[in-house]
């Protein structure tokens, strides 16, 4: 608020005095000039006196009104300063307090008496330090006072001061043209507390990122690395200083697009390599951070390398377990369980497609005598050789060799009629004969031989697939009865 100027309010007062003096001078001059009595001179003197009295009354009224306006302006100024949320203090040229508002007394209630006495700034500060009102000065009083007086002498830099009750004040001090000092103290406790909470939150976030097992990259809008945590350094084998400024395309070895924004949404799994060449399997999750002043992207990287390795190992182990559950441990061909499953499957295929399915039951002749003569170790080796020979005869035509039990094997041949099955059976007999595996204990011949029963049919869905096996087994029995070392075909039967 601007105060009224008293001189401007009564600017016509000097003119009034000059006019009154002029009238008096005129009366005296006329009185001396005329020795004779002038009849109108007393009247002029009386008129001059009246004018002087009138002018004096007007001047007095003007001065009173000016003083009232000045008092009203001062009162308005004091009320306005007292209404400020900040404290105001005014010091004269000698640095003594000459004026202050109510907020200053509220901030320093223990100093009100010193404020009223017009104490100097140094006296006020020393008393505050002595009373323990300024926590920052405790234990280093003289050093803090020296710093405070130096800051006041500069008078340009805003100061931040904490009071003993936990409040924070921002202090502004400026010199006036007359040599005094005006100070304003603003309570910024809410702002400082919010800054402290923000700083604590940022510290917690930074600690979390630094300790996180996942790699964390901070990227600009074009995909260049701004910051990364220790986990990312360990993951890629580079120091943070080496990766700052690099584009993520170089890290991941693929084109990620024009902006990291293209990676927002679902997780992405990819393969890349460490600095030392080790292959990595990574999962990427991209998040966007946008404020009024900041636009960044945060890339969280999960190392899936070990998990992938374990998954592959588990898959191999499961595959091996599956093979073991369907493979004969001695000969390496399918076991009885595998044959039963395969028979059901191929039977349905034969019924659906109308194609012939063949089965060969194979038995090693006089194998008990072989074991008795050569021992079980040699017998096991012979079983492996026979299984390999049968597998070779089947070849890659889609047939399967399984161990049916003991010295018996079974061959299941999809899309094979009885004539083709008979040809394959004869090939098996010839192959074993050419192998010339010695069997000195055989009553039949001096080398190992086979007996084979052959059956084939086009399956029907409502019929049992075991009929096919039973017919092949009956044919095998007939081959043994007819002297062994031969094959016998079962009669044709569509619905085996």
Backbone torsions as a table, in degrees:
resi	resn	phi	psi	omega
1	UNK	NA	139.1	-178.9
2	UNK	-96.0	128.1	-178.1
3	UNK	-82.0	153.1	177.7
4	UNK	-75.0	151.7	-179.9
5	UNK	-97.3	120.3	-177.8
6	UNK	-63.3	-40.6	179.6
7	UNK	-62.1	-37.5	178.7
8	UNK	-69.5	-34.6	-178.0
9	UNK	-66.2	-32.0	-178.1
10	UNK	-120.2	40.8	-175.3
11	UNK	-66.9	-18.0	179.2
12	UNK	-90.3	-1.7	-177.7
13	UNK	-63.3	-43.0	176.4
14	UNK	-59.1	-37.7	179.1
15	UNK	-62.5	-37.8	179.0
16	UNK	-63.4	-43.2	179.9
17	UNK	-64.4	-40.8	-178.8
18	UNK	-63.9	-43.4	178.9
19	UNK	-62.0	-42.3	179.6
20	UNK	-63.3	-43.0	178.0
21	UNK	-64.5	-37.2	-179.7
22	UNK	-63.5	-41.7	177.9
23	UNK	-62.8	-42.3	179.5
24	UNK	-63.6	-43.4	179.9
25	UNK	-62.7	-40.5	179.8
26	UNK	-62.3	-41.9	179.7
27	UNK	-63.4	-45.5	-179.4
28	UNK	-64.1	-39.4	-177.9
29	UNK	-66.5	-42.8	178.5
30	UNK	-65.4	-34.6	-179.3
31	UNK	-65.3	-40.6	-179.8
32	UNK	-75.9	-32.4	-175.9
33	UNK	-70.4	-34.6	-176.4
34	UNK	-109.7	111.3	177.4
35	UNK	-73.8	-34.1	179.2
36	UNK	-71.7	155.3	-179.0
37	UNK	-72.3	128.3	179.6
38	UNK	-106.4	125.4	-173.9
39	UNK	-69.0	-29.8	-175.3
40	UNK	-91.2	-6.0	-176.5
41	UNK	-66.2	-42.3	177.1
42	UNK	-60.6	-35.4	178.7
43	UNK	-65.5	-38.8	177.8
44	UNK	-64.6	-38.9	179.8
45	UNK	-65.1	-40.2	179.7
46	UNK	-65.5	-40.8	179.3
47	UNK	-63.1	-39.1	178.6
48	UNK	-62.3	-40.2	-179.7
49	UNK	-65.1	-41.8	179.8
50	UNK	-63.1	-44.1	179.8
51	UNK	-61.6	-41.8	179.7
52	UNK	-62.7	-41.9	179.2
53	UNK	-65.4	-41.1	179.8
54	UNK	-63.1	-44.9	179.9
55	UNK	-64.3	-37.6	178.6
56	UNK	-64.2	-39.3	178.6
57	UNK	-65.1	-43.9	178.9
58	UNK	-63.0	-41.2	179.3
59	UNK	-63.6	-40.0	179.6
60	UNK	-65.4	-40.9	178.6
61	UNK	-63.9	-41.1	-180.0
62	UNK	-64.2	-41.6	179.1
63	UNK	-63.9	-39.3	-179.8
64	UNK	-64.9	-43.3	179.4
65	UNK	-65.1	-37.8	179.0
66	UNK	-63.9	-43.2	178.5
67	UNK	-63.0	-38.8	178.8
68	UNK	-64.1	-41.9	178.8
69	UNK	-65.1	-38.4	178.9
70	UNK	-65.5	-42.8	179.0
71	UNK	-64.5	-39.4	178.3
72	UNK	-64.9	-40.3	178.9
73	UNK	-65.4	-43.1	178.6
74	UNK	-63.7	-39.5	179.1
75	UNK	-64.8	-42.7	177.5
76	UNK	-63.2	-40.6	179.1
77	UNK	-65.0	-42.6	178.6
78	UNK	-63.8	-42.4	179.0
79	UNK	-64.3	-39.6	179.2
80	UNK	-65.1	-42.2	179.7
81	UNK	-67.3	-38.5	178.5
82	UNK	-67.7	-27.0	-179.0
83	UNK	-80.5	-10.4	-179.8
84	UNK	-66.1	143.2	175.8
85	UNK	-72.3	-14.0	178.9
86	UNK	-100.5	153.0	175.7
87	UNK	-84.3	144.7	-179.2
88	UNK	-125.6	136.4	179.5
89	UNK	-137.7	138.3	-178.5
90	UNK	-125.6	126.7	178.9
91	UNK	-114.9	145.9	179.3
92	UNK	-84.0	-169.8	-177.6
93	UNK	-62.5	-27.2	178.7
94	UNK	-88.4	8.7	178.9
95	UNK	63.2	38.0	175.2
96	UNK	-109.1	144.2	-176.3
97	UNK	-71.7	124.2	-179.5
98	UNK	-116.2	-18.5	179.4
99	UNK	-158.6	149.2	177.6
100	UNK	-160.6	163.9	179.5
101	UNK	-106.4	176.8	-175.4
102	UNK	-65.3	-30.7	-177.3
103	UNK	-65.2	-33.2	177.1
104	UNK	-64.6	-41.9	177.5
105	UNK	-64.8	-35.2	178.7
106	UNK	-69.0	-34.7	179.4
107	UNK	-72.1	-34.0	-176.8
108	UNK	-129.8	69.3	-176.7
109	UNK	-62.4	-27.5	-178.9
110	UNK	-75.9	-6.1	-176.1
111	UNK	-109.1	6.1	-173.6
112	UNK	-59.3	-43.2	-179.0
113	UNK	-62.0	-40.4	177.6
114	UNK	-67.0	-36.0	176.6
115	UNK	-62.1	-44.7	-177.1
116	UNK	-66.5	-28.3	-179.3
117	UNK	-82.8	-4.5	179.6
118	UNK	71.2	41.5	-179.2
119	UNK	-67.4	159.3	178.1
120	UNK	-76.9	163.4	-180.0
121	UNK	-61.0	-41.7	-179.1
122	UNK	-62.8	-41.3	178.9
123	UNK	-63.3	-40.8	-179.3
124	UNK	-65.1	-44.0	-177.8
125	UNK	-67.0	-44.7	-179.5
126	UNK	-61.9	-37.3	179.3
127	UNK	-68.1	-40.5	178.0
128	UNK	-60.1	-42.3	178.7
129	UNK	-65.4	-42.3	-178.6
130	UNK	-64.5	-33.7	-179.5
131	UNK	-83.0	-2.4	179.2
132	UNK	74.5	23.6	-177.5
133	UNK	-78.9	-12.0	-177.6
134	UNK	-120.6	98.7	-176.7
135	UNK	-56.4	-32.8	-176.8
136	UNK	-66.2	-19.8	-177.6
137	UNK	-92.9	-10.8	-176.2
138	UNK	-64.1	126.4	178.7
139	UNK	88.8	-12.3	179.2
140	UNK	-144.6	48.1	-171.0
141	UNK	-56.4	-53.3	-175.8
142	UNK	-65.8	-39.7	178.7
143	UNK	-64.6	-41.3	-180.0
144	UNK	-66.2	-41.1	178.6
145	UNK	-60.7	-42.2	179.0
146	UNK	-61.5	-41.7	178.2
147	UNK	-65.2	-40.9	-178.4
148	UNK	-65.8	-43.3	179.8
149	UNK	-66.5	-35.7	177.7
150	UNK	-66.1	-40.9	177.7
151	UNK	-63.9	-38.6	179.9
152	UNK	-67.7	-35.8	179.5
153	UNK	-64.6	-36.9	177.5
154	UNK	-70.1	-45.2	171.2
155	UNK	67.0	16.1	-177.9
156	UNK	-117.5	-25.3	-173.7
157	UNK	-95.8	131.4	177.2
158	UNK	-69.3	139.3	-178.2
159	UNK	-109.9	147.4	175.6
160	UNK	-113.1	124.2	-175.1
161	UNK	-130.8	134.0	177.4
162	UNK	-101.2	132.7	178.4
163	UNK	-92.6	167.2	-176.1
164	UNK	-67.7	-22.1	178.5
165	UNK	-86.5	6.5	176.6
166	UNK	95.8	-8.8	179.1
167	UNK	-76.0	155.6	178.5
168	UNK	-119.1	134.4	179.0
169	UNK	-119.6	138.2	170.1
170	UNK	-100.1	121.4	-171.9
171	UNK	-108.4	126.9	175.4
172	UNK	-118.1	127.5	-179.1
173	UNK	-129.3	129.3	-179.2
174	UNK	-135.2	143.7	175.6
175	UNK	-80.1	142.7	175.6
176	UNK	-95.9	159.2	179.1
177	UNK	-57.3	-27.8	-178.8
178	UNK	-82.9	-0.6	177.8
179	UNK	99.8	-3.2	177.4
180	UNK	-83.8	-172.9	-179.6
181	UNK	-136.5	134.9	175.1
182	UNK	-112.8	128.1	179.1
183	UNK	-119.2	139.7	176.6
184	UNK	-125.8	128.6	-179.9
185	UNK	-118.8	115.2	-176.4
186	UNK	-107.5	129.8	178.8
187	UNK	-76.1	112.2	-178.8
188	UNK	-116.5	29.9	-176.6
189	UNK	-60.1	-44.6	-179.9
190	UNK	-60.6	-42.5	-179.6
191	UNK	-65.0	-44.0	-179.2
192	UNK	-65.5	-42.8	178.6
193	UNK	-62.9	-39.5	178.1
194	UNK	-66.1	-40.0	176.8
195	UNK	-63.7	-39.7	178.8
196	UNK	-65.8	-42.0	177.1
197	UNK	-63.8	-40.0	178.6
198	UNK	-65.7	-42.8	178.5
199	UNK	-63.3	-40.6	177.8
200	UNK	-64.7	-41.6	178.2
201	UNK	-63.0	-42.3	178.1
202	UNK	-64.9	-38.7	178.1
203	UNK	-64.5	-42.3	177.8
204	UNK	-63.4	-42.9	179.5
205	UNK	-63.6	-42.8	179.6
206	UNK	-63.8	-42.2	178.5
207	UNK	-63.0	-40.4	178.6
208	UNK	-63.0	-45.8	-179.4
209	UNK	-64.6	-41.8	-178.5
210	UNK	-65.7	-33.9	-177.7
211	UNK	-92.8	-7.0	-175.8
212	UNK	-64.6	139.3	177.4
213	UNK	-73.7	-18.6	178.7
214	UNK	-86.9	147.1	174.2
215	UNK	-72.2	138.3	179.6
216	UNK	-128.8	123.0	177.8
217	UNK	-115.5	136.0	170.5
218	UNK	-103.3	125.6	-173.3
219	UNK	-119.9	151.7	171.0
220	UNK	-82.6	-177.5	-174.4
221	UNK	-68.6	-14.2	178.9
222	UNK	-100.8	-1.5	176.4
223	UNK	95.8	14.5	177.5
224	UNK	-88.3	143.4	-177.1
225	UNK	-74.5	124.4	175.6
226	UNK	-99.4	-45.7	-180.0
227	UNK	-144.4	157.7	174.9
228	UNK	-151.8	153.8	-177.7
229	UNK	-93.4	169.5	-179.1
230	UNK	-57.3	-34.3	179.6
231	UNK	-61.9	-37.9	177.5
232	UNK	-68.2	-36.8	176.4
233	UNK	-61.4	-46.0	-179.8
234	UNK	-66.2	-36.9	-176.3
235	UNK	-64.1	-46.8	-175.5
236	UNK	-93.8	-14.8	179.1
237	UNK	80.8	17.8	178.1
238	UNK	-117.9	152.0	172.5
239	UNK	-79.0	157.3	-177.4
240	UNK	-58.6	-40.9	-178.8
241	UNK	-62.8	-28.5	-179.8
242	UNK	-77.8	-26.8	-176.0
243	UNK	-94.9	-20.7	-179.6
244	UNK	-61.1	130.9	-178.6
245	UNK	91.2	-14.5	178.8
246	UNK	-75.2	150.9	177.1
247	UNK	-87.6	145.7	-176.7
248	UNK	-64.9	-20.8	175.9
249	UNK	-58.4	-36.5	-179.1
250	UNK	-70.5	-33.0	-179.4
251	UNK	-72.3	-42.4	-172.6
252	UNK	-98.9	-6.1	173.3
253	UNK	71.1	15.9	178.2
254	UNK	-139.5	164.7	177.3
255	UNK	-83.0	117.9	-176.7
256	UNK	-93.8	0.3	179.9
257	UNK	103.4	-177.0	-176.3
258	UNK	-75.2	-23.9	-175.9
259	UNK	-148.8	149.9	174.5
260	UNK	-60.6	-17.6	179.8
261	UNK	-60.3	-25.0	179.1
262	UNK	-69.1	-14.4	180.0
263	UNK	-97.5	0.2	179.4
264	UNK	-67.6	150.7	179.0
265	UNK	111.3	-127.2	-174.2
266	UNK	-74.2	158.8	177.4
267	UNK	-65.0	150.0	177.1
268	UNK	-124.6	132.7	179.3
269	UNK	-107.6	133.7	-178.6
270	UNK	-150.2	167.8	179.1
271	UNK	-115.5	140.7	176.3
272	UNK	-149.1	-169.5	-178.9
273	UNK	-132.6	148.6	173.2
274	UNK	-73.0	175.5	177.4
275	UNK	-61.0	-34.0	-179.0
276	UNK	-85.1	4.5	177.2
277	UNK	94.9	-7.2	-179.9
278	UNK	-65.6	134.2	-178.9
279	UNK	-76.7	137.7	-179.4
280	UNK	-122.3	145.2	169.9
281	UNK	-113.9	118.4	-172.0
282	UNK	-122.5	153.0	172.4
283	UNK	-117.3	127.1	-177.0
284	UNK	-108.8	135.0	172.6
285	UNK	-129.2	122.2	-176.6
286	UNK	-107.7	135.3	177.3
287	UNK	-128.2	148.8	-178.1
288	UNK	-106.9	136.8	177.1
289	UNK	-120.4	112.7	-177.4
290	UNK	-131.4	125.3	174.0
291	UNK	-128.2	-173.9	179.1
292	UNK	-64.5	-27.1	-175.1
293	UNK	-119.5	-6.6	-172.9
294	UNK	-134.4	140.9	172.9
295	UNK	-139.6	108.1	-176.6
296	UNK	-135.4	167.0	173.4
297	UNK	-127.1	142.5	178.1
298	UNK	-116.2	123.1	-179.1
299	UNK	-108.2	118.6	179.2
300	UNK	-102.5	124.9	-172.6
301	UNK	-114.7	124.3	176.7
302	UNK	-108.6	127.2	180.0
303	UNK	-82.2	112.1	179.6
304	UNK	-100.7	7.7	-172.9
305	UNK	-58.3	-50.7	-177.9
306	UNK	-67.2	-39.5	179.2
307	UNK	-64.2	-40.5	177.4
308	UNK	-63.8	-40.8	178.6
309	UNK	-61.5	-42.8	178.7
310	UNK	-67.1	-36.1	177.4
311	UNK	-63.7	-44.2	178.8
312	UNK	-63.1	-44.0	179.0
313	UNK	-62.2	-38.5	179.2
314	UNK	-67.2	-40.6	178.2
315	UNK	-62.3	-42.2	178.5
316	UNK	-64.9	-41.1	179.3
317	UNK	-64.6	-41.1	178.4
318	UNK	-65.4	-40.4	178.6
319	UNK	-63.6	-41.6	178.4
320	UNK	-65.1	-40.0	178.1
321	UNK	-63.9	-40.1	178.2
322	UNK	-63.5	-41.1	177.9
323	UNK	-64.0	-41.6	-179.6
324	UNK	-64.4	-34.4	-179.1
325	UNK	-74.1	-17.5	-179.2
326	UNK	-118.1	6.9	-176.2
327	UNK	-118.1	139.5	174.7
328	UNK	-71.4	124.2	-174.8
329	UNK	-65.3	-24.5	-177.4
330	UNK	-87.2	-48.1	-171.3
331	UNK	-98.2	-19.0	-178.9
332	UNK	84.0	-3.9	175.5
333	UNK	-90.5	176.6	-179.6
334	UNK	-60.9	150.2	178.0
335	UNK	-95.9	-177.0	-176.9
336	UNK	-61.9	-38.3	179.8
337	UNK	-62.5	-43.2	179.0
338	UNK	-63.6	-40.9	-180.0
339	UNK	-63.1	-45.0	-179.2
340	UNK	-59.8	-43.2	179.2
341	UNK	-65.3	-44.7	-178.3
342	UNK	-66.4	-36.0	179.4
343	UNK	-61.3	-44.6	178.8
344	UNK	-61.4	-43.7	-177.8
345	UNK	-65.6	-48.7	-177.8
346	UNK	-70.1	-28.6	176.9
347	UNK	-63.8	-45.1	178.0
348	UNK	-65.0	-40.5	177.5
349	UNK	-61.1	-42.4	179.2
350	UNK	-63.1	-41.8	179.9
351	UNK	-67.2	-40.4	-177.7
352	UNK	-72.3	-36.9	-174.5
353	UNK	-98.9	-10.9	179.6
354	UNK	70.7	28.7	-178.7
355	UNK	-108.4	150.8	-175.7
356	UNK	-72.7	144.5	176.7
357	UNK	-123.3	128.7	-177.1
358	UNK	-114.9	152.6	179.3
359	UNK	-138.2	132.3	177.4
360	UNK	-117.2	122.3	172.9
361	UNK	-98.9	123.4	-173.3
362	UNK	-119.4	132.6	178.6
363	UNK	-131.3	135.9	177.4
364	UNK	-80.1	123.6	-175.8
365	UNK	-68.7	133.5	174.7
366	UNK	51.8	44.5	-177.0
367	UNK	-74.7	-26.4	177.0
368	UNK	-62.9	-43.6	177.6
369	UNK	-62.9	-34.4	178.5
370	UNK	-63.0	-45.5	179.4
371	UNK	-64.5	-41.9	-179.5
372	UNK	-63.7	-35.1	-175.8
373	UNK	-82.8	-43.6	-173.8
374	UNK	-103.1	-13.9	-179.3
375	UNK	96.4	159.5	-175.3
376	UNK	-70.7	-30.5	178.4
377	UNK	-63.2	-47.2	176.7
378	UNK	-64.9	-35.8	177.8
379	UNK	-62.6	-41.9	178.1
380	UNK	-62.5	-41.5	179.2
381	UNK	-63.6	-38.5	178.8
382	UNK	-66.1	-39.0	176.1
383	UNK	-59.8	-39.9	179.0
384	UNK	-65.9	-39.5	-179.6
385	UNK	-66.9	-41.7	178.9
386	UNK	-64.3	-42.7	179.4
387	UNK	-61.1	-42.0	178.8
388	UNK	-64.8	-40.5	179.1
389	UNK	-63.0	-45.7	179.1
390	UNK	-62.1	-40.4	179.7
391	UNK	-63.9	-38.9	177.8
392	UNK	-65.8	-39.4	-179.8
393	UNK	-65.4	-39.3	178.8
394	UNK	-66.4	-39.2	177.8
395	UNK	66.0	-142.9	-176.5
396	UNK	-106.4	25.4	-177.6
397	UNK	-78.4	-0.2	179.2
398	UNK	101.6	-3.6	178.5
399	UNK	-77.4	162.6	-178.4
400	UNK	-130.8	137.1	176.8
401	UNK	-105.4	128.9	177.8
402	UNK	-133.0	150.4	173.8
403	UNK	-86.7	121.2	-174.8
404	UNK	-86.4	-27.3	179.8
405	UNK	152.6	136.7	179.2
406	UNK	58.2	-122.5	179.9
407	UNK	-99.4	15.8	-179.5
408	UNK	-100.9	139.5	175.9
409	UNK	-124.4	157.5	177.1
410	UNK	-132.7	137.2	178.4
411	UNK	-115.2	124.7	178.0
412	UNK	-108.0	123.6	-170.5
413	UNK	-124.8	98.4	176.8
414	UNK	-67.9	153.9	175.7
415	UNK	52.4	42.3	-177.9
416	UNK	-132.9	124.3	178.0
417	UNK	-87.9	-178.6	-173.4
418	UNK	-67.3	-34.9	-179.7
419	UNK	-66.8	-43.5	179.3
420	UNK	-66.4	-37.9	178.6
421	UNK	-65.1	-39.5	178.8
422	UNK	-64.2	-41.9	178.3
423	UNK	-60.1	-43.8	179.9
424	UNK	-65.3	-39.5	179.1
425	UNK	-62.2	-41.8	178.3
426	UNK	-64.5	-35.5	177.6
427	UNK	-63.3	-37.2	178.9
428	UNK	-66.3	-42.9	178.8
429	UNK	-61.9	-44.8	-178.4
430	UNK	-66.2	-39.1	-178.1
431	UNK	-64.4	-42.4	179.9
432	UNK	-68.7	-37.0	178.1
433	UNK	-63.4	-40.6	178.9
434	UNK	-69.4	-27.9	178.1
435	UNK	-67.7	-26.0	173.8
436	UNK	51.9	53.0	177.2
437	UNK	-77.9	120.2	-173.7
438	UNK	-63.4	136.9	175.8
439	UNK	-142.1	79.8	-174.9
440	UNK	-66.2	-22.7	-177.2
441	UNK	-90.7	1.6	-177.6
442	UNK	-77.7	131.6	176.0
443	UNK	-76.4	-8.0	-174.7
444	UNK	-92.7	-51.4	-179.0
445	UNK	-157.8	173.6	-175.1
446	UNK	-84.7	-1.0	179.2
447	UNK	-128.7	163.1	-176.2
448	UNK	-68.8	143.5	179.6
449	UNK	-139.1	168.4	-177.8
450	UNK	-124.6	152.6	168.1
451	UNK	-118.8	134.5	-172.6
452	UNK	-132.5	133.7	172.2
453	UNK	-109.8	133.3	-173.8
454	UNK	-119.5	134.7	172.4
455	UNK	-142.2	150.3	179.5
456	UNK	-154.4	148.2	178.4
457	UNK	-167.0	168.3	169.3
458	UNK	-97.8	117.3	-172.2
459	UNK	-70.5	158.1	170.8
460	UNK	-123.4	139.0	-170.5
461	UNK	-59.6	-33.6	-175.5
462	UNK	-80.8	-13.0	-176.6
463	UNK	-88.4	160.8	180.0
464	UNK	-86.8	132.8	178.5
465	UNK	-68.1	-17.4	-179.8
466	UNK	-64.0	-22.3	179.1
467	UNK	-61.5	-36.6	178.4
468	UNK	-62.7	-41.9	-180.0
469	UNK	-69.2	-39.8	-179.5
470	UNK	-63.5	-39.1	178.9
471	UNK	-67.0	-41.1	177.6
472	UNK	-64.1	-37.4	179.8
473	UNK	-68.4	-37.3	177.0
474	UNK	-65.8	-38.1	177.8
475	UNK	-66.6	-36.7	176.9
476	UNK	-62.8	-43.0	179.5
477	UNK	-60.9	-39.7	178.7
478	UNK	-64.3	-38.5	178.9
479	UNK	-63.2	-38.4	178.4
480	UNK	-69.1	-38.3	-178.9
481	UNK	-68.6	-27.0	-177.9
482	UNK	-90.6	13.3	173.5
483	UNK	114.7	1.2	177.4
484	UNK	65.0	-178.2	-179.9
485	UNK	53.4	44.8	-177.4
486	UNK	-160.0	174.9	175.0
487	UNK	-121.3	151.5	176.5
488	UNK	-135.6	133.8	178.8
489	UNK	-97.9	135.2	175.7
490	UNK	-74.8	154.6	177.3
491	UNK	-59.1	145.7	179.1
492	UNK	-63.8	138.4	179.9
493	UNK	-151.8	115.2	-176.4
494	UNK	-63.7	-49.2	-179.3
495	UNK	-96.6	72.6	-176.7
496	UNK	-63.2	NA	NA
